[in-house]
Amino acid sequence: MTTQTKPPPQTSSALNLPVRRFTVAEFLALVEVGVLTSNDRVELLDGVIIEMAPIGDPHAGTVDIYTEMLPSGVDRGTLLRVQGPLALDEHSRLYPDLMLLRRRADYYRSRPLTPEDVLLLIEVADSSVDYDRNEKLPRYANAGVPEVWLTILPEDVVEVHTEPTGNGYRVTRRLRAGDVLQPGCYDGVEIPVGEIIPG
């Protein structure tokens, strides 16, 4: 007979103390009891509550431009969600800037959306470039999100990531003003990068 041993608890590298990770359910319970409020800009990444950077005017304006330019609606069978929650797994609940979703008649009120519902995910990064690229992007790939546009304002570039694997995205293209964004979920839709990032 074989016996299974429990893996050792995660520890803090600084203090070598056990670290307890929150689940998404526990994270939401903190909201329900008022420990976290709508004024707290936080998300859950691998069980750790992360404080998100404040949204500045360039960031907010870029999100607004995407909102105007991305086609969605009943006729296209898609729904555009701005800064809404996405649970990647039991320990991660993130808040991407925009998601183009498969349309549902109940607008995902009867069940939370999953990575399988996401057609296109967009992050706008100014002060959060390293966090979005090195922490969030690999997790989107591992969860199977098919296409991510990482809009990097300090570099005037949109990185288009496609073909997700368990180790990241297989294909990455860096587009600048003069190039054209083409969502993989739509045929014939073109968005000039210069409309998003003037350069």
N, C-alpha and C positions, 0 to 999 in steps of 0.2 A: 504494500500500500504506500502511495506517495503522499507526502504532506506538503501543503502549500504554506510558504512563509509570507507574512505581510511585508511589503517594502518599507524601508525606514522612512520616518516622517521627513518632510522637507525641512531644511534648516536655513537660518539666516547666515550668509557667509560672513557677516560682520561679527555676530555674537555667537554663532554656532548654537542657536536656540531653535526649537521647533517652530515652524510657521504654520498657522492654520489658514487654509484657503476657504473662501466663501463659495457657496454654490449660487447659481442664479436665483433659486428660490429664496435663499437667505438674504441675498442682495435686495430682492424685491420686498422682503419682509421688513428690512430696515427702512424702506420708503414708507410702507404702510403704517409703521409705528412712529414715524416722524423723526427718526434718527438722521435720515437723509431727506432733503426736501427738493422742491423744484428749483430752488436757488443754487443747489449744489450741482456743478457741472462735473459729473463723475461717470466713469464706466468701469466695467468689471473685466479684467484681463487675466486669465489663468488663475482666478480666485482672488486676485489682488485688486482693491479699489484704487483706481487711478484718477487723479484730479486732472481734468482737461484744461487746456489753455483757454483763456477768454477769447471770444470771437471779435476780431478787429474789423474795421470797415472794408479793407480790401478782401478779406475772407468772406464776409457777408455779401458783398457786392458780387463776387464771383459765383457764389451759390445762387444768387438771384438770376444772374445771366444764364447759368445752366438750366434753372427752372423754366425760363422763358424759351430756351432753344431746344430742349429735349422733347420730342413728340411723345405724347401719351394720351390715353383716353379709351373710351369704350370701343371706338372703331379700330383701335390698334391692339386691344386686348391687354393693355398695360396700365399700371398705376405708378405715378411718381411720388415717392415719399421723401420728405426733407427732414433730416436730422432725427429720424425715428430709430427705435431699438432693433437690434438684430442679435439674437442668441446664437452663438456659433456652436456651443456645446454646454455641458453642465456647469462650467466654471467661467464662461466668457459671454458677456452681454455688452456689445459695442454700439456706438451711435454714429454711423457713417453720415457724411454730409448729405448725400443723395443716394437713393436706390431706385432703380427702375424694376418694378415687380410684375410678375404674372398677375393679371387682374382677377380679383375674386369679388363676387357679388356682395359679400359681407364685409369687404374692405379689411379682412383679417381681424375682425372683432371677435369671432368665435374661437379662433386659435391664433397663437403668435406665428409670425412668419418664420421660415427656416431658410438656411442658405440655398436650398433647392428652389425657393420661390424667387430668388434674385437673378435678374437677367444682366444687370449692369450696376456696379457700385462705384461711387465717386467720392474721393476724399480731397479736400482742399487743404493744403499744408502751407503754413507760413513759418511760425515758430515751432511747429510740431513735425518737421520733416523727418527727423531721425526716428521718432516714435512711430509715425505712420508707415515709413518704409521698412524699418527693421523689426518692429513688433507686430503691427496690425496686418501688414500685407502678407507675411508668411502664413498667418492664421486664416486669412481669407482664402488663400490658396488651398490650405489643408482642409478647409471646410467645403471646398468645391465651388466657390463663387466663380463663375465662368469668365468674367471680365471686370477689371478694376482700372479706373483712370485715376492716377495720383497726380493731382494738379499742384505743382511746386511753384509757388509764387516767387520766392527769392531767385529762382533759376529761370523764370519765364519759360517753363516747359511743362508739358503734360506727358507723363509716362503711361503708356497703355500696356497693361499686363494681361495676357491671355494664356490659355492652356494650363490650368492649375494642376499641380501634383502635390503629393504629400510633403515635398521639399521646397515649395515655392512655385512661381510661374515659369513655364518653359520659355515663353516668348515675351520680350520686353522691347517696346519701341518708344523712343523719345521724340516727341513732336513739338515744334515751335511755330511761331507766327509764320504763315505761308503754307503750313501743312494743314491737312484736313482730318478731323476725327470722324470715324465711321463706326457707329455702334454695331457690334456683331449680331445683335438681336433684331436689327432692322435692315432691310434691303433698300438701297437708294437714299439713305439718310446721310447727309454730310454736314458737319459743323466745322466751320473754319476756326482753327486754333486762335487766330488773331482776334476773333470775337470774344474769346474767353480770356486770353492773355495778350494784350496788345504788343508786348515786347518792347 
